[in-house]
Amino acid sequence: MAYKASGAGYADVAAHFRTLIQDGELTPGDALPSVQEIREQFDVSAKTVSRALSVLKSEGLATGRGSLGTVVTSRPRVASTGAARIDRLSRTGQPYAAGETSTDHVAMLRSCADPDIAEQLGIELHDEIVVRRRVFLQDGRPTVVALSCLHPRALAAVPELLTPGQLRPFWQTTYTERTGRTVTRSPERRGARLASASELEALQVVAPPTAAVPVLVLHTAFHDDDGPIEVWEDVYAPGLWQVSSAV
C-alpha cells in the first residue's frame, strides 16, 4: 500500500483504496488504515481523509465497524463488466475478483444467427464463428452469462480457442505474441432485452414459463489492424448492480 503524494485530494485518496479493493489487495472484512495513518501516507488533512472514506462508503465499498474503524464490505449483488475484468487482469494478472469464480466453460464453432453480433464482427449473417461461453459466479451465486464471439481469423492464430476451460494466458495476449497485432477495445454498449430460457437456467432464475424476464446486456467489441475480431456479450442476472470498476 506504499503511496506518498503531497497535497493529494480526497478523490485521489478514495481512488487509491478503491483500486486496492478492486484488485483484491483489500478483501471483505479487511480494515483500512486509520485516519492518522492515511493522513501521514498522503500528507492530507483529517477532513480530506473523512471525505475520501465517505466516498468509499457511499459506493458500498466500505463501512464503519466500531473499534475496527472502516472495513471493506461484501457486495454480493454487484457484478463487474467485461472491460473491468480486463483492466483488473492487466493490473494484477488475476482473472477473478474476491469471491468470484466461473463455471460451465464451453468452446464451439457455431453459425452466427445474431444480426447485431454479425454486424459488429463485420461478417455475413450465419457465417461460422468461434463461441466461448462461461457463467460467472459471486460467492457461489450465478451473476453473468458471458459469451465471447470471435472472428474465424482469431482461430487461425490461436487454435486453442476451441479448448474448453479458461485459457491461460488470456487469448488476446497469445494472439498479439503470434501475430504482432495489438488488440484494442471499444467502449461498452449497454442495453436490455428479455432473457432466453437457457440464460434463465444458467443464472438459476426461477420464473413461470410465460413470464418475460428483462436482463441487462453489455456488448464489448475488440479490434486489431484488420478490423473487428471479438465481441463479448455479458448477460446479467436480474436484480444485480452492474459497475464498470473491477470489483
C-alpha positions in Angstrom: 0.0 0.0 0.0 3.0 2.3 -0.2 1.9 5.6 -1.6 3.0 9.2 -0.9 1.5 12.1 -2.7 1.9 15.5 -1.0 -1.3 17.6 -1.5 -3.4 14.7 -2.7 -7.2 15.4 -2.8 -9.9 13.3 -1.3 -10.7 11.8 -4.8 -7.1 10.6 -5.1 -7.2 9.0 -1.7 -10.5 7.3 -2.5 -9.2 6.2 -5.9 -6.1 4.6 -4.2 -8.2 2.4 -1.8 -10.8 1.7 -4.5 -8.1 0.2 -6.7 -6.8 -1.9 -3.8 -10.3 -3.2 -3.2 -10.9 -3.9 -6.8 -7.6 -5.7 -7.2 -8.2 -7.9 -4.2 -5.4 -6.5 -2.1 -8.1 -5.5 0.4 -10.9 -8.1 0.7 -14.2 -8.0 2.5 -13.7 -7.7 6.2 -10.2 -6.1 5.9 -9.7 -2.9 7.8 -8.5 0.2 6.0 -5.6 2.1 7.7 -6.6 4.5 10.5 -7.4 8.1 9.7 -4.0 9.2 11.1 -2.2 6.6 9.0 -3.9 7.7 5.9 -3.1 11.4 6.8 0.6 10.5 7.1 0.5 8.3 4.0 -0.9 11.0 1.7 0.1 14.2 3.6 -3.5 15.4 3.8 -5.9 16.7 6.4 -8.3 14.8 8.5 -11.1 16.4 6.6 -9.7 15.1 3.3 -9.5 11.6 4.7 -13.1 11.8 6.1 -14.4 12.9 2.6 -12.4 10.0 0.9 -13.8 7.4 3.3 -17.3 8.9 2.8 -17.0 8.4 -0.9 -16.0 4.7 -0.4 -18.9 4.2 1.9 -21.4 5.8 -0.5 -20.1 3.4 -3.2 -20.8 0.5 -1.0 -17.1 -0.5 -0.9 -16.6 0.2 2.8 -18.5 0.7 6.0 -17.8 1.8 9.6 -17.3 -1.0 12.0 -16.9 0.4 15.5 -13.5 -0.2 17.0 -12.2 -1.7 13.7 -12.7 1.6 12.0 -13.5 1.4 8.3 -13.7 -2.1 6.7 -14.2 -3.4 3.3 -17.7 -4.7 2.6 -19.0 -7.7 0.7 -21.0 -6.8 -2.4 -22.9 -10.0 -3.4 -25.4 -8.1 -5.6 -22.7 -6.3 -7.7 -21.0 -7.7 -10.8 -18.2 -6.0 -12.8 -18.2 -5.6 -16.5 -16.1 -7.5 -19.0 -14.0 -4.3 -19.6 -13.4 -4.1 -15.8 -12.3 -7.7 -15.7 -9.7 -7.0 -18.4 -8.5 -3.9 -16.6 -8.0 -5.9 -13.4 -6.2 -8.7 -15.3 -3.8 -6.2 -16.9 -3.0 -4.6 -13.5 -2.8 -7.7 -11.3 -2.7 -10.8 -13.5 -5.8 -12.1 -11.6 -8.8 -13.2 -13.6 -11.2 -13.0 -10.7 -12.3 -10.5 -8.1 -12.7 -11.6 -4.4 -15.3 -14.3 -4.2 -15.7 -14.6 -7.9 -15.4 -17.9 -9.9 -16.6 -19.2 -13.2 -18.1 -22.4 -14.4 -19.7 -24.2 -17.4 -16.9 -23.3 -19.8 -17.8 -24.2 -23.4 -16.0 -23.7 -26.7 -17.5 -24.4 -30.1 -17.9 -23.4 -33.7 -21.3 -22.0 -34.5 -23.3 -20.3 -37.2 -23.8 -16.6 -36.2 -27.5 -16.1 -36.1 -27.5 -12.8 -34.2 -27.6 -9.9 -36.7 -26.0 -7.5 -34.1 -23.1 -9.7 -33.4 -22.6 -10.4 -37.1 -22.6 -6.6 -37.8 -20.1 -5.9 -35.0 -17.8 -8.7 -36.3 -18.1 -7.5 -39.9 -19.3 -10.9 -41.2 -22.3 -12.2 -43.0 -25.3 -13.5 -41.0 -24.8 -17.3 -40.4 -21.1 -17.2 -41.1 -19.2 -19.6 -38.8 -17.6 -18.1 -35.7 -15.9 -19.3 -32.5 -18.2 -19.1 -29.4 -16.8 -19.4 -25.9 -19.3 -19.4 -23.1 -19.0 -19.4 -19.3 -21.0 -18.4 -16.3 -19.5 -16.1 -13.6 -20.5 -16.6 -10.0 -20.1 -14.4 -7.0 -19.8 -16.3 -3.7 -21.3 -19.3 -5.5 -24.3 -17.4 -7.0 -24.5 -17.0 -10.8 -24.2 -13.4 -11.8 -23.3 -13.2 -15.5 -23.7 -15.4 -18.6 -20.7 -14.4 -20.7 -20.2 -15.1 -24.4 -17.1 -14.5 -26.5 -17.9 -14.4 -30.2 -14.7 -14.5 -32.3 -13.9 -13.9 -35.9 -12.6 -17.0 -37.7 -9.2 -15.4 -38.2 -8.6 -15.4 -34.5 -8.8 -19.2 -34.6 -6.2 -19.4 -37.3 -3.7 -17.8 -35.0 -4.9 -19.3 -31.7 -6.4 -22.8 -32.3 -6.5 -23.2 -28.5 -9.7 -21.1 -28.6 -11.7 -24.3 -29.2 -10.3 -25.8 -26.0 -12.9 -25.8 -23.2 -11.9 -24.1 -19.9 -10.2 -20.9 -19.1 -7.3 -20.0 -21.4 -4.0 -19.0 -19.7 -2.7 -16.6 -20.7 -5.6 -14.5 -22.0 -6.0 -15.5 -25.6 -5.5 -11.9 -26.8 -2.1 -11.9 -25.3 -1.2 -15.1 -27.2 -2.7 -13.6 -30.4 -0.5 -10.5 -30.1 2.6 -12.5 -29.4 2.0 -14.7 -32.5 0.8 -12.1 -35.0 2.4 -8.9 -33.8 -1.1 -7.3 -33.9 -2.3 -5.3 -30.9 -6.0 -5.8 -29.9 -7.8 -2.7 -28.8 -11.2 -2.3 -27.0 -14.2 -0.2 -28.0 -16.4 1.4 -25.3 -19.0 -0.9 -23.9 -22.6 -0.8 -25.2 -25.4 -1.3 -22.7 -29.0 -2.3 -23.4 -31.7 -4.6 -22.2 -33.8 -7.4 -23.6 -35.8 -10.4 -22.4 -33.8 -13.4 -21.2 -33.9 -16.7 -23.1 -34.8 -19.9 -21.3 -31.2 -21.1 -21.4 -30.0 -17.9 -19.8 -32.5 -18.0 -17.0 -31.5 -21.6 -16.4 -27.8 -20.7 -16.3 -28.5 -17.8 -13.9 -30.7 -20.0 -11.8 -33.7 -17.7 -12.1 -37.0 -19.4 -11.4 -39.9 -17.8 -13.4 -43.2 -19.0 -14.8 -42.9 -20.4 -18.3 -44.9 -17.5 -19.7 -43.0 -14.8 -17.7 -41.0 -12.2 -19.5 -37.8 -11.5 -17.6 -35.8 -8.5 -18.6 -32.0 -8.6 -18.3 -29.1 -6.1 -18.7 -26.9 -6.9 -21.7 -23.4 -5.5 -22.3 -21.5 -5.7 -25.6 -17.8 -5.0 -25.8 -16.1 -5.1 -29.2 -12.4 -5.7 -29.8 -10.4 -4.8 -33.0 -6.9 -5.2 -34.5 -5.4 -3.7 -37.6 -7.6 -5.9 -39.8 -10.9 -4.9 -38.2 -13.2 -6.5 -35.6 -12.0 -9.7 -34.1 -14.1 -10.4 -31.0 -17.4 -9.3 -29.3 -18.3 -10.0 -25.7 -21.9 -10.3 -24.6 -22.5 -10.3 -20.9 -26.0 -11.0 -19.7 -26.6 -10.0 -16.0 -28.9 -11.7 -13.6 -32.0 -9.7 -12.6 -31.5 -7.6 -9.5 -27.8 -7.1 -9.9 -26.0 -3.8 -9.9 -23.5 -3.6 -12.8 -20.4 -1.5 -12.3 -17.6 -0.5 -14.6 -14.9 -0.9 -11.9 -13.4 -4.3 -11.3 -15.0 -5.3 -8.0 
